[in-house]
């Protein structure tokens, strides 16, 4: 607000006090800690983020933050999910998705309980009731995987099958996919690999549910091919080249090198994939990725991604800073990116040598 020189002292004083008051209100506005909220959610603990959404009613909050607070609380604060999660993704698998939604939510809110038996029984009962071919289904992971895939395929959809991501059984289902061939170069060899680009997702699993759609699996590797969530990447970007092709290509190679390392989402596979990323990124992407690993690293997690992120930062910190876990990104930025690339590549090389010395190795970075 502008004031004229001729105004009275009284008016000037009033305006000055008003400006101070307005500044005070602005300073009293609420800023949600999204980094911490998403970190907890990705670690399977969205309920622990609820206290971060408690606000002083006398303070201001931006409309988008208030909307997020309302949506997050509707999903996790009350006895039942009051969000529109199911309503916004209507499909032929509504009933099956509800079973998974309830299992994810119950698991988040009851971390001390092991719910594997519950989800296996509920999915088995559903398939026997709704899919005649599942009459001979047995309540074990392999059998459920076979019949759940057949059931979803019979409805015209694609799926990853019945398996865990980060400690929880997941459900990823999409409508369309197209494949192409990419030449991957790893360990000095060029190998043509089929990449499936997936689109029109009904569900991207528990991490999508836990973060209100902010984070989800952007892709994965099997022994036969790579799978990419198309909407996650600009295919011409460094992020696609490094965080997708580089990371998932590392998994593709490791499935052959170390076939007994524990499956998709294992801490050891993720550790190697994340080191590969940090060995390849330019400065623009490198420090952002380091910050993400710092924010989401958790050695005590049940999520292999969180364990791996912690171990990557831990091992690089020991080499570059001579401490156990450097959290200050400004200190990382003071290190030339090339030096970090080389350190990550060296740690990956040493990890490879260590794993090769252990017959049928299943896990290494966390025993």
Residue, then its C-alpha position, 0 to 999 in steps of 0.5 A: x500500500x502506498x501512502x501520500x506525504x501529506x497524510x496525517x500522522x494518525x493515518x500514517x500510524x494506522x497504515x503502518x500498524x495495518x502493514x505490520x499486522x498483515x505481515x504478521x498474518x503472512x508469517x503465521x501461515x501454515x507450511x506443510x512438510x510434504x517431504x516428511x509426509x511423503x517419506x513416511x507414506x512411502x515407508x508404509x507409515x502414512x498414519x504417522x504423518x497425521x500429526x504433521x497435518x494438525x494446524x492452529x486454527x488461528x493461522x492461515x493455510x493455502x487452499x491447496x494445502x487445506x485440500x491435501x490435509x482434508x484428502x489425506x485425513x479422509x483416507x487415513x484418519x478415520x475408522x473407514x476410508x472416507x476418500x474417493x479412491x475407489x470412486x475415481x477408478x471405476x472398472x471391472x476389478x472394483x471388488x478386487x481393488x477394494x480387497x487390496x485397498x482395505x488390506x493396504x489401509x489395515x496394514x498401514x494402521x496396524x504395523x505390528x500385525x502380519x497381514x499376509x494370511x489375511x490378504x491371501x485368504x481374501x483374494x483366494x475366496x474372491x477368485x474362487x467365487x468370481x472366476x470359475x477357473x480358480x476352482x482348484x486354487x490353493x492358498x499359496x503365493x504361486x497359485x494365487x499369482x496364476x489365477x489372479x493373472x488369469x482373472x484380470x486378463x479375462x477382463x481385458x487388463x494387464x497386471x504384474x501378478x500377486x507379489x510384494x513391493x516393499x513388504x506389502x502385496x501389491x496390485x498394479x493393473x493397466x489397460x494398454x501397453x505397447x512394446x519396443x526394443x532398446x539396446x542396453x549397455x551394461x558391463x561392457x556389453x550391448x544387449x537388445x531388450x524389449x521395453x513395454x510402455x504401459x498406460x491407462x492404469x486402474x491402480x498403481x499399487x499401495x504407494x500410489x494409495x499411500x501418497x494420494x497419487x504423488x508417488x508410485x512405481x514408475x517401472x520395473x524389470x523382469x528376467x525377460x523385459x522392462x516395463x515402463x509407466x509411460x506417464x512417468x517420463x519424458x522419453x527424451x529426458x536424462x531422468x528416463x535415460x538414467x533413473x529408468x533405463x539405467x536403473x532397471x537395466x541394472x536389475x535386468x542384468x542382475x537377475x542373471x548375475x545374482x539370480x537368488x537376490x530376493x526379488x523385485x524391491x529387494x534392498x540389494x537390487x535397489x542398492x545396486x540400481x540406485x548406485x547405477x543412477x548416481x554413477x550416471x547423472x549429470x549435475x542437474x539431476x544428481x543432487x536432486x536424486x541425492x536429496x531424494x535418497x537422503x529424505x527417504x533413506x531408512x535402514x530400519x524400514x521393511x521397504x527395500x527401497x528405503x533401506x537401499x537409499x539409506x545404504x547408498x547415502x551411508x556408503x558414499x558419505x563414508x567415502x566422500x565425507x568420512x562420516x556415516x550419513x551426510x544429510x546436508x545437501x550443500x556439502x554434497x554440492x561442494x563435491x564435483x559431480x564427476x567425483x560422486x559419479x566415480x565414487x558410486x561406480x567404484x562402490x558398485x564395482x566393489x559390491x559386485x565383487x563381494x556378491x560374486x564371492x558368496x555362492x547363491x547370495x540372497x542378501x548382503x547390505x542388510x543381513 
